[in-house]
Amino acid sequence: MVEMAERLGVPQSTVYRTVRDLLGENFLEMASEARYRLGSVFIEFDRLLRLTDPLLTAGSQVLEEVVAGAGVPCVGLLCRIYNDTVMCIADATAPGADFASSYERGRPMPLTMGATSKAILAHLPARRFNRVVDQWPEARSKAFRAELASVRRAGVCVSSGEIDANVVGVAAPILSKAPGMLASLSLVLPQNIADPAMVARVSAATMAGARRIEERLAGSGRV
């Protein structure tokens, strides 16, 4: 308790009450004497999310099918906006893919880097878009805005090595009228096989998959 109080800069009594309440709700559990870890309730919440998240239920099967149909060693990602970051909620790996993506399920990732994120950023509402992009130095901001405008026109974003070295990301936005439902479907493939013809084929498959997820979201009535 003393260590937590010092790190948080609050009285020990406050830490004691907070820890007691968290233990009571299973958000924390005892790890050893005066040591705690996250409680199992988070596992329960994760299960509930997997069962009830509209984007996950609409997109998981499509994600698997797009990865299987790509015909190349790749990693597929289903990601969504999360405050001013992007978070992966599901992934799938094709046979022969001997690499992993940094977009791990539940890990917040930068909103301004990588195809997976830029496909989402490009379609943010104007006020939120400007707030994020205006944080960049002016000269770079103009170039960045032009890049994102191109992403909006093309309906797909392609990037190389922005998040992970030696891979190419191809991402299409998933657009929904529901608040907070802005997302993307992406495939990550080795850079050494990502010739223009391959990227064009993967781009078409990714955009088609994103449209299928949009249709499922619109038809589910759960958004």
C-alpha positions as CSV (number, residue, x, y, z in Angstrom):
1,M,0.0,0.0,0.0
2,V,2.8,2.4,0.9
3,E,4.5,1.9,-2.5
4,M,1.2,2.5,-4.4
5,A,0.5,5.6,-2.4
6,E,3.9,7.0,-3.1
7,R,3.7,6.3,-6.8
8,L,0.2,7.7,-7.1
9,G,0.8,10.6,-4.8
10,V,-2.3,10.0,-2.7
11,P,-2.9,9.1,1.0
12,Q,-2.5,5.4,2.0
13,S,-6.1,5.5,3.3
14,T,-7.3,6.3,-0.2
15,V,-5.2,3.5,-1.7
16,Y,-6.6,1.1,0.9
17,R,-10.2,2.0,0.2
18,T,-9.7,1.8,-3.6
19,V,-7.9,-1.5,-3.5
20,R,-10.6,-2.9,-1.2
21,D,-13.3,-1.9,-3.6
22,L,-11.4,-3.3,-6.6
23,L,-10.9,-6.6,-4.9
24,G,-14.6,-6.7,-4.0
25,E,-15.6,-6.3,-7.6
26,N,-12.9,-8.8,-8.8
27,F,-11.0,-6.1,-10.8
28,L,-8.0,-7.0,-8.7
29,E,-6.9,-10.2,-6.9
30,M,-4.2,-11.1,-4.5
31,A,-0.9,-12.1,-6.1
32,S,1.1,-12.4,-2.9
33,E,1.4,-10.5,0.4
34,A,0.5,-6.9,-0.4
35,R,0.8,-7.5,-4.1
36,Y,-2.1,-7.5,-6.6
37,R,-2.8,-8.4,-10.2
38,L,-5.6,-7.7,-12.6
39,G,-8.7,-9.8,-11.7
40,S,-10.4,-12.5,-13.7
41,V,-13.4,-10.3,-14.3
42,F,-11.5,-8.9,-17.3
43,I,-11.5,-12.3,-18.9
44,E,-15.3,-12.4,-18.3
45,F,-15.6,-9.0,-19.9
46,D,-13.5,-10.1,-22.9
47,R,-15.8,-13.0,-23.5
48,L,-18.8,-10.7,-23.4
49,L,-17.2,-8.4,-25.9
50,R,-16.5,-11.3,-28.2
51,L,-20.1,-12.3,-28.0
52,T,-21.8,-8.9,-28.3
53,D,-19.5,-6.4,-30.1
54,P,-21.4,-5.7,-33.4
55,L,-18.1,-5.1,-35.3
56,L,-16.6,-8.3,-34.1
57,T,-19.6,-10.5,-34.8
58,A,-20.1,-8.9,-38.2
59,G,-16.4,-8.9,-39.2
60,S,-14.7,-12.0,-37.8
61,Q,-15.9,-14.5,-40.4
62,V,-15.2,-12.0,-43.2
63,L,-11.7,-11.4,-41.9
64,E,-11.0,-15.2,-41.9
65,E,-12.4,-15.5,-45.4
66,V,-10.4,-12.6,-46.8
67,V,-7.1,-13.9,-45.3
68,A,-7.8,-17.4,-46.6
69,G,-8.7,-16.1,-50.1
70,A,-5.7,-13.9,-50.4
71,G,-3.5,-16.8,-51.4
72,V,-0.4,-15.2,-49.9
73,P,1.3,-15.4,-46.5
74,C,-0.3,-12.5,-44.7
75,V,-1.8,-11.3,-41.4
76,G,-5.4,-9.9,-41.4
77,L,-6.5,-7.3,-39.0
78,L,-9.9,-5.9,-37.9
79,C,-9.3,-2.7,-36.1
80,R,-11.4,0.2,-34.7
81,I,-11.0,3.7,-33.5
82,Y,-10.3,4.0,-29.8
83,N,-10.1,7.5,-28.5
84,D,-7.2,9.0,-30.4
85,T,-5.6,5.6,-31.2
86,V,-6.5,2.5,-33.2
87,M,-7.1,-0.9,-31.5
88,C,-7.1,-4.3,-33.1
89,I,-10.1,-6.4,-32.0
90,A,-9.4,-9.5,-34.1
91,D,-6.7,-10.9,-36.3
92,A,-6.0,-13.9,-38.5
93,T,-2.9,-15.4,-39.9
94,A,-2.6,-17.2,-43.3
95,P,-0.5,-20.4,-43.6
96,G,3.1,-19.7,-44.3
97,A,3.1,-16.3,-42.7
98,D,6.2,-16.3,-40.5
99,F,5.8,-12.8,-39.1
100,A,3.5,-11.0,-36.7
101,S,1.9,-7.6,-36.7
102,S,2.4,-5.1,-33.9
103,Y,-1.4,-4.6,-34.1
104,E,-2.1,-7.1,-31.3
105,R,-5.6,-7.5,-30.0
106,G,-6.2,-4.9,-27.3
107,R,-3.1,-2.9,-27.9
108,P,-3.6,0.8,-28.7
109,M,-1.7,1.9,-31.8
110,P,-0.9,5.3,-33.3
111,L,-3.7,6.9,-35.3
112,T,-1.3,8.7,-37.7
113,M,1.0,5.8,-38.8
114,G,0.4,2.7,-40.9
115,A,-2.3,1.8,-43.4
116,T,-4.5,0.2,-40.8
117,S,-4.7,3.5,-38.9
118,K,-4.6,5.9,-41.8
119,A,-7.6,4.2,-43.4
120,I,-9.6,5.2,-40.3
121,L,-8.0,8.6,-39.8
122,A,-8.9,9.7,-43.3
123,H,-12.6,9.2,-42.6
124,L,-12.8,10.9,-39.2
125,P,-15.4,13.7,-38.9
126,A,-13.9,17.0,-39.9
127,R,-13.6,18.6,-36.5
128,R,-11.9,15.5,-35.0
129,F,-9.8,15.0,-38.1
130,N,-8.5,18.6,-37.9
131,R,-7.7,18.3,-34.2
132,V,-5.5,15.3,-34.8
133,V,-3.8,16.4,-38.0
134,D,-3.2,20.0,-36.8
135,Q,-0.8,18.6,-34.1
136,W,1.7,18.1,-36.9
137,P,4.1,20.8,-38.0
138,E,2.5,22.9,-40.7
139,A,4.6,21.8,-43.7
140,R,4.3,18.2,-42.8
141,S,0.6,18.6,-42.1
142,K,-0.1,19.8,-45.6
143,A,1.6,16.8,-47.1
144,F,-0.2,14.5,-44.6
145,R,-3.6,16.0,-45.5
146,A,-2.9,15.5,-49.2
147,E,-2.0,11.8,-48.5
148,L,-5.2,11.3,-46.5
149,A,-7.3,13.0,-49.1
150,S,-5.9,10.5,-51.6
151,V,-6.8,7.7,-49.3
152,R,-10.4,8.9,-49.1
153,R,-10.6,9.1,-52.9
154,A,-9.1,5.7,-53.5
155,G,-11.0,3.9,-50.7
156,V,-7.8,2.0,-49.7
157,C,-4.5,2.9,-48.0
158,V,-1.2,1.3,-48.7
159,S,1.9,1.8,-46.6
160,S,5.3,0.2,-46.3
161,G,7.4,-0.2,-43.1
162,E,5.7,2.5,-41.1
163,I,4.9,0.3,-38.1
164,D,6.8,-3.0,-38.8
165,A,9.8,-3.3,-41.0
166,N,9.8,-5.3,-44.2
167,V,6.0,-5.5,-44.5
168,V,3.4,-3.7,-46.6
169,G,0.0,-2.9,-45.1
170,V,-3.2,-2.6,-47.3
171,A,-6.3,-1.3,-45.5
172,A,-9.8,-0.3,-46.3
173,P,-12.2,1.7,-44.1
174,I,-15.3,0.2,-42.6
175,L,-17.9,3.0,-42.4
176,S,-20.9,2.9,-40.2
177,K,-23.5,5.4,-39.1
178,A,-23.1,4.2,-35.5
179,P,-21.1,6.5,-33.3
180,G,-17.6,5.1,-32.5
181,M,-17.9,2.4,-35.1
182,L,-15.3,3.7,-37.6
183,A,-13.0,0.8,-38.3
184,S,-10.7,-0.8,-40.9
185,L,-10.0,-4.2,-42.5
186,S,-6.4,-4.7,-43.5
187,L,-3.9,-7.3,-44.8
188,V,-0.2,-7.2,-43.9
189,L,2.1,-9.0,-46.3
190,P,5.9,-9.4,-46.7
191,Q,7.5,-6.5,-48.7
192,N,9.4,-8.9,-50.9
193,I,6.3,-10.2,-52.6
194,A,4.3,-7.0,-52.6
195,D,4.7,-6.0,-56.3
196,P,2.2,-3.6,-57.9
197,A,0.0,-6.4,-59.2
198,M,-0.1,-8.2,-55.9
199,V,-0.9,-4.9,-54.0
200,A,-3.7,-4.2,-56.5
201,R,-5.2,-7.6,-56.1
202,V,-5.0,-7.5,-52.3
203,S,-6.4,-4.0,-52.3
204,A,-9.5,-5.1,-54.2
205,A,-10.0,-8.1,-51.9
206,T,-9.6,-5.9,-48.8
207,M,-12.1,-3.3,-50.1
208,A,-14.6,-6.0,-51.0
209,G,-14.2,-7.5,-47.5
210,A,-14.8,-4.1,-45.9
211,R,-18.0,-3.6,-47.9
212,R,-19.3,-7.0,-46.8
213,I,-18.7,-6.1,-43.2
214,E,-20.6,-2.8,-43.7
215,E,-23.5,-4.7,-45.2
216,R,-23.5,-7.1,-42.2
217,L,-23.4,-4.2,-39.8
218,A,-26.3,-2.4,-41.6
219,G,-28.4,-5.6,-41.7
220,S,-27.8,-6.7,-38.1
221,G,-29.7,-3.9,-36.5
222,R,-27.2,-4.0,-33.6
223,V,-25.1,-0.9,-34.4
